[in-house]
Amino acid sequence: MIEVTILDFLSAHLSVPTYTDRQNEMPASYVIFEKTGGSKRNHLLSGTFAFQSYGQSKYEAGMLNEELKRVVEGLITLDVIGGVSLNSDYDFTDTETKEYRYQAVFDINYY
């Protein structure tokens, strides 16, 4: 399952914890990601992944987003990854919970 590969890679390379879903107790800064879609073409799998970087301020969330983008692009070094492309990234502050976050969306091809 590609999510496990991505989780392991991010956990080893990011300066903050990475999760695939919210925990009961969350740290001040962290990343959550999920697969939002996928396809298969010519035996090559492709997935769209949304990565949300949380911080105590908009600046901190934005800086974590920049670190995250560099690390996710590093996935290309893994044998199971065929391509990594940034689809979009933007301020995604949650106005209801007042949590600062940025979201980066990547298209990732994998075997």
Residue pairs with C-beta under 8 A, 6 or more apart in sequence:
2 35
2 45
2 47
2 80
2 108
2 110
3 20
3 33
3 35
5 78
5 80
5 81
5 110
6 33
6 49
6 72
6 75
6 108
7 18
7 20
7 33
9 71
9 74
9 75
9 78
10 18
10 31
10 33
10 68
10 71
10 72
11 17
11 18
13 71
13 74
14 31
14 67
14 68
14 71
15 64
15 67
16 27
16 29
16 30
16 31
16 64
17 27
17 30
17 31
18 30
18 31
18 32
18 33
19 30
19 31
19 32
19 33
20 32
20 33
20 34
21 32
21 34
22 32
26 54
28 55
28 56
29 53
29 54
29 55
29 56
29 60
29 61
29 64
30 54
31 51
31 52
31 53
31 54
31 64
31 68
32 51
32 52
32 54
33 49
33 50
33 51
33 52
34 49
34 50
35 47
35 48
35 49
36 48
36 49
36 50
36 105
37 47
37 48
38 45
38 46
38 47
38 48
39 45
39 46
39 47
40 46
44 82
44 109
44 110
44 111
45 109
45 110
45 111
46 107
46 108
46 109
46 110
47 107
47 108
47 110
48 87
48 105
48 106
48 107
48 108
49 105
49 106
49 107
49 108
50 103
50 104
50 105
51 68
51 72
51 103
51 104
51 105
51 106
52 92
52 101
52 102
52 103
53 61
53 62
53 64
53 65
53 67
53 68
53 101
53 102
53 103
53 104
54 61
54 64
54 99
54 100
54 101
55 61
55 62
55 63
55 64
55 100
55 101
56 100
57 100
58 91
58 93
58 100
60 100
61 91
61 93
61 100
61 101
61 102
62 91
62 102
64 102
65 89
65 102
65 103
65 104
68 104
69 86
69 89
69 104
72 84
72 86
72 104
72 106
73 84
73 86
75 81
75 84
75 108
76 83
76 84
79 111
80 110
80 111
81 108
81 109
81 110
81 111
82 109
82 110
82 111
83 107
83 108
83 109
84 106
84 107
84 108
84 109
85 106
85 107
85 108
86 104
86 105
86 106
87 105
87 106
87 107
88 104
88 105
89 102
89 103
89 104
89 105
90 102
90 103
91 102
92 101
92 102
92 103
93 99
93 100
93 101
94 101
